[in-house]
Amino acid sequence: MNSSSCYREIGDLIRINREKLGLTQEALSLMIQLSRPTITNIEAGRQPVRIHYLYRIADALKISIHDLMP
């Protein structure tokens, strides 16, 4: 698996879990203190996400960080 496909898979997992909770990108961005455009780019796989933000995202989505790993 190359890094681009890994970023896309992580982004998809974030989006799927965010939508399960009925959260908008804006709501998630406020919860984890990242901009909404950054969330958009992460979910689209255009931007890698740093590990400390993965922990924040997982916490906000009420899941384990392992649930965000492809």
Summary of the structure (lengths in Angstrom):
residues: 70
radius of gyration: 10.7
end to end distance: 9.7
largest distance: 31.4
contacts: 189
relative contact order: 0.23
helix: 69%
strand: 0%
